């Protein structure tokens, strides 16, 4: 549905303006002016450091939340948006997009 896509795109663009204020600097994917390759550079720097200091111990852990979007608690998300200072109309617009969402092929 093109109406949905336009509406969602407008909301997403508005949200992008504020994301950097709320998301930790170490999280790089899917944010403006942040790239996944920054994480790769951090990993390579860390490996080089520990290679030069074999007396130190380290562990690298990689996490991937499988189907993370399918498991979002939308009630919690709405409360978070409100607590972060997003207005009632904006929060309701987000809720409208994701409430009882369905699709047909």
C-alpha positions as CSV (number, residue, x, y, z in Angstrom):
1,X,0.0,0.0,0.0
2,X,1.6,3.2,-1.1
3,X,-0.3,5.3,1.5
4,X,1.3,3.3,4.2
5,X,4.7,3.6,2.7
6,X,4.5,7.4,2.4
7,X,3.1,7.7,6.0
8,X,5.8,5.4,7.4
9,X,8.5,7.1,5.5
10,X,7.5,10.5,6.9
11,X,7.4,9.2,10.5
12,X,10.8,7.5,10.0
13,X,12.4,10.6,8.7
14,X,11.2,12.6,11.7
15,X,12.4,9.9,14.1
16,X,15.9,9.8,12.5
17,X,16.5,13.4,13.6
18,X,16.5,12.3,17.2
19,X,17.9,8.8,17.2
20,X,21.5,9.8,17.8
21,X,20.4,11.4,21.1
22,X,18.9,8.2,22.4
23,X,21.1,5.3,21.0
24,X,24.5,4.6,22.4
25,X,27.4,5.6,20.2
26,X,28.6,2.0,20.0
27,X,25.5,1.0,18.1
28,X,26.3,1.7,14.5
29,X,23.9,-0.1,12.2
30,X,20.9,1.6,10.5
31,X,21.5,5.1,11.8
32,X,22.4,8.3,10.0
33,X,26.2,9.0,9.9
34,X,26.9,5.6,11.5
35,X,28.1,2.5,9.6
36,X,28.5,-1.1,10.3
37,X,32.1,-0.9,9.1
38,X,32.9,1.2,12.2
39,X,32.2,-1.9,14.3
40,X,34.5,-4.0,12.1
41,X,37.3,-1.4,12.7
42,X,36.7,-1.6,16.4
43,X,37.0,-5.4,16.3
44,X,40.2,-5.3,14.2
45,X,41.7,-2.7,16.6
46,X,40.8,-4.9,19.6
47,X,42.3,-8.0,18.0
48,X,45.5,-6.2,17.2
49,X,45.7,-4.9,20.7
50,X,45.4,-8.3,22.3
51,X,47.7,-9.9,19.7
52,X,50.3,-7.4,20.9
53,X,49.5,-8.1,24.6
54,X,49.2,-11.9,24.8
55,X,49.3,-11.8,28.6
56,X,45.8,-10.3,28.6
57,X,42.6,-12.3,28.2
58,X,39.7,-11.4,26.0
59,X,36.5,-12.7,24.6
60,X,34.5,-11.5,21.7
61,X,30.7,-12.1,21.7
62,X,28.5,-11.6,18.7
63,X,24.7,-11.3,19.2
64,X,22.0,-11.3,16.6
65,X,18.4,-11.1,17.7
66,X,16.7,-13.4,15.3
67,X,13.4,-12.0,14.0
68,X,13.8,-9.1,16.5
69,X,11.1,-7.0,14.8
70,X,8.6,-9.9,15.1
71,X,9.1,-9.9,18.9
72,X,8.8,-6.2,19.6
73,X,6.6,-5.4,22.6
74,X,4.6,-2.5,21.1
75,X,3.0,-1.5,24.4
76,X,6.5,-1.0,25.8
77,X,7.6,0.8,22.6
78,X,4.7,3.2,23.0
79,X,5.6,3.9,26.6
80,X,9.3,4.5,25.6
81,X,8.4,6.9,22.9
82,X,6.3,8.9,25.4
83,X,9.0,8.8,28.0
84,X,11.5,10.0,25.4
85,X,9.4,13.1,24.8
86,X,7.7,12.2,21.6
87,X,4.2,13.7,21.5
88,X,1.0,11.8,21.9
89,X,0.1,12.3,18.2
90,X,3.4,10.9,17.0
91,X,3.2,8.0,19.4
92,X,-0.4,7.3,18.2
93,X,0.8,7.4,14.6
94,X,3.4,4.8,15.2
95,X,0.8,2.6,17.1
96,X,-1.6,3.0,14.1
97,X,1.0,1.6,11.7
98,X,1.7,-1.5,13.8
99,X,-1.6,-2.3,15.5
100,X,-3.2,-5.5,14.1
101,X,-1.0,-5.3,11.0
102,X,-1.8,-7.9,8.3
103,X,-0.9,-8.6,4.7
104,X,-2.2,-10.7,1.8
105,X,-0.2,-12.2,-1.0
